[in-house]
C-alpha cells in the first residue's frame, strides 16, 4: 500500500490507472443487468470499474481507513454486486 500514492501521483499515474481499469474489466465481467432499469451491461461494468479504481485512488489519500473499511465503503455504494 505504501507504494501506491507514489505510483498514482507520478507521471505514470494515469498510465497505471488505465492498465488497472483494463484489468478490472475482466474482474467485473460478470456484472449483471440491473433489474427493472434500462441500463446496459457495459454501462454497469464501466461504472463498477471506475468506482473501484477511484476508491483505490481515494484510499491512497485517506490512509487512516483499513482495507476492511474501504471494502465496506465500496460494497455499500455498489449495490449491483
ABEGO torsion letter per residue (X at the ends): XAAAAAAAABAAAAAAAAAAAAAAAAAAAABBBBBGBBBBAAAAAAAAAAAAAAAAAAAAABAABBAAAAAAAAAAABAAX
